[in-house]
């Protein structure tokens, strides 16, 4: 998928709480929403693994701190055209970076 199409979905969830963002992505009628939902669930799971806190991420007020889309590699294909010519088809790709953070301050002092 091209970065331009992916940015349409990313702009909808930037700065939102994770629960809100998942609701928005679930009911958005774009292919980018499916990929972003998987990415957001993966980011939340990674946060749970790295935070070393008891309980699930539902107990904390997680939000999307930063999300952006960069262009990736382009795959070139050729489509036959009339009179022995060929049209170039560019299959674009993208890289999405999503950072999830906790709004609630954790008590780490014991």
Helices and strands as residue ranges (DSSP letters): H 3-13, H 18-26, H 31-51, G 57-59, E 62-80, G 82-84, E 86-102
